[in-house]
C-alpha cells in the first residue's frame, strides 16, 4: 500500500535549488496525483518507491527578486493553497503533510506560521524538509520576540525533520522533532553523456596549468600566459560572494602577472538577487568587464549552464549566504569533475572530500586571493566525479527520501 502525502511546496519558476529539488522529488516519486484519474499502482512511474504525491504548488511569485518580499498580494493565495491541501486530504485520504520551511526572514516565517497553524490539525503526520538553514538559530537568538516564539510553537513536536547535512541537526533540534534524518540532495547526472576523454583531459588540466606557471617569462617553451577560466554561477549578490570574487580575481591577476604566471578570467552567470544587489554590484562587474578579466553571461540554465561548467577550469563559489545549505551548483560542478573554490561556510566542507584543498575562511576574505593563486599553480587533482557518483546521484537521494516518507511515525501535537 502506497504512502500518501500532500507536498506543500512550489516548483520552478522561480528557479533555485529548493524549487528544483521539489520538482525532482515529485517527478521521481511518480508525479503529482492531485486531480489525476484512476492510477494503477503497479505500473505508475515511481511505483517502486511506494509514495503518492499530491502536490499543492504554493507559488507566491514567479520572480526570484520577489522571493521573501512582504506583499499583501501573497495573503489571499496562502488561504487558497491551504484550502487545496485540506481538499486533497479529504478526497484522497492523505495523512502526511510534507512541508518546506522558509529561511529566517520576517515575511516567509510569518507565512509558515499561518500555513502550519491552519494545516496541522488535518494531518496526522508532519514532515519538514529543511532546504534552507538557520531558522533554529534565528529563533534562539530572538527568543523573546513574538514571531520567533510563535514559530517555535507552531513548528514544534513534528514527526520528522529532514536535513541536508549533520551540521544542520543542531539547528532544527530547537523544534523538538521526533526524529532527524540526514539526506543529501541528489540530481540527475549532468555529465552522464560526456565522453571518457573529457574526464581524462580534466584530470590533466591542473598539471598543465602548473607547468605553465612554473616556466619563467624568458623560457623559449613558453608561448604566453595561460588563461585559467573561472566560473561564478548563482545569484549575483554580496552574500553569494560576487564582490569578493571580483576583488580576488583582480588581486590575484596582479600578483600572477608579476610572477609570470597564468591569467585568470571570470565568467559570471546569474541574475541579481535584488535591486540593491544590482545597484551595488553592476558597476563593479561592468568595470571588471572593461578591464578584461570578466565576462557577464546573464542568467543561464539547462544545457547552456552545463556547457559553461564543462568549459571551466574552476567553479568560484565564495558564498556567505545566511541560508546556504547544499547548493545544487556544487553537485553539478562535481559531476563535471570541475574543482570548486569555495568557503568554509556552514555545511559546505561536509559535502566535499576529506582534506579538500580549495577552501578558505570566509571571515578572512583576503585568503581567497592566495587560494586562487595556489589553485592555478599547483598540480593537485581531486576526483570529484567519483565523489559525486558515490553520494549525490538522484536515485540514491530518492531511495533515501522515500524510505523516510514511508516510515515517519504518527504525530502528537
Secondary structure, DSSP 8 states (H G I E B T S, - for coil): --EEEEEE---SSS-SHHHHHHHHHHHHTT-B-TT-----TTTSTTGGG-EEEEEE-----S-GGGTT---THHHHHHHHHHHHHHHHHHHH---EEEE----S-HHHHHHHHHHHHHHGGG-SEEEEEESS--HHHHHHHTTTSHHHHHHHHHHTT-SEEEESSGGGHHHHHTT--SEEEE----B--TTTTS-HHHHHHHHHHHHHHHHHHHS-TT-TT--S--EEEEEEES-BSTTTTHHHHHHHHHHHHHHHHHTT--EEEEEEE--BSSHHHHHHHHHHHHHHHHHTSEEEEES--HHHHHHHHHH-SEEEE----TT----HHHHHHHHTT-EEEEE--TTGGGGS-TT-S-EE-TT-TTHHHHHHHHHHHS-----HHHHHHHH-BHHHHHHHHHHHHHH------
